[in-house]
Amino acid sequence: MRRSIIEQSQEEFYPVHSGLALVGLCLNKFTSLESQFDKALGKCRGISHADVLKSYVGLLSIGKSDYEAITDRMVFA
């Protein structure tokens, strides 16, 4: 596995939610949530179990502990 160096910069400023990109990259690259959940729980209609888990991990990474905070970011098509 390739190592990443994370360091604090004196010149660059990143917003609070920029860590979501790193968390999302790690979840997609180093895990196989979709296939594991499909094997264990079967496929579902609508929102998958893996998407719910990824959403919750994203909320935890920005410091939100309850799942109700996801409604602030929902986009309805």
C-alpha positions as CSV (number, residue, x, y, z in Angstrom):
1,M,0.0,0.0,0.0
2,R,1.3,3.4,-0.9
3,R,1.8,5.8,2.0
4,S,0.4,9.3,1.9
5,I,2.1,12.2,3.8
6,I,-0.3,14.6,5.5
7,E,1.2,17.8,6.8
8,Q,0.1,21.2,8.0
9,S,0.7,24.0,5.6
10,Q,1.6,27.6,6.5
11,E,0.5,29.0,3.1
12,E,-2.6,27.1,2.1
13,F,-6.0,27.2,3.6
14,Y,-8.5,24.4,3.3
15,P,-12.2,24.6,4.4
16,V,-13.5,22.3,7.1
17,H,-15.2,19.8,4.8
18,S,-12.2,19.3,2.5
19,G,-11.4,16.1,4.5
20,L,-14.4,14.5,3.0
21,A,-12.5,14.0,-0.3
22,L,-9.8,12.1,1.6
23,V,-12.3,10.0,3.5
24,G,-14.3,9.3,0.3
25,L,-11.1,8.3,-1.6
26,C,-10.1,5.9,1.1
27,L,-13.5,4.3,1.4
28,N,-13.7,3.8,-2.4
29,K,-10.1,2.7,-2.9
30,F,-9.4,0.6,0.1
31,T,-12.7,-1.1,0.9
32,S,-15.3,-3.1,-1.0
33,L,-18.4,-2.1,0.9
34,E,-20.8,-2.6,-2.0
35,S,-19.9,-6.1,-2.7
36,Q,-19.6,-7.1,1.0
37,F,-23.0,-5.6,1.8
38,D,-24.6,-7.2,-1.3
39,K,-23.3,-10.6,-0.2
40,A,-24.3,-10.2,3.5
41,L,-27.6,-8.4,3.1
42,G,-28.7,-8.9,-0.5
43,K,-29.5,-6.1,-2.9
44,C,-32.1,-3.5,-2.0
45,R,-34.2,-1.1,-4.0
46,G,-33.6,2.6,-3.6
47,I,-30.6,3.6,-1.4
48,S,-28.1,0.9,-0.8
49,H,-26.8,-0.1,2.6
50,A,-23.3,0.8,1.6
51,D,-24.4,4.3,0.6
52,V,-26.0,4.8,4.1
53,L,-22.8,3.6,5.8
54,K,-20.6,5.9,3.6
55,S,-22.9,8.8,4.4
56,Y,-22.6,8.2,8.1
57,V,-18.8,7.9,7.9
58,G,-18.8,11.2,6.1
59,L,-20.9,12.8,8.8
60,L,-18.5,11.5,11.5
61,S,-15.5,12.8,9.6
62,I,-16.9,16.4,9.7
63,G,-17.9,16.0,13.4
64,K,-21.6,15.3,13.2
65,S,-22.6,12.4,15.3
66,D,-26.3,12.0,14.5
67,Y,-27.7,10.8,11.1
68,E,-30.4,13.6,11.1
69,A,-27.6,16.0,10.1
70,I,-27.6,14.4,6.6
71,T,-30.9,16.2,5.8
72,D,-29.0,19.6,5.7
73,R,-27.0,18.3,2.7
74,M,-29.7,16.4,0.8
75,V,-30.4,17.4,-2.8
76,F,-33.8,16.5,-4.3
77,A,-33.9,15.9,-8.1
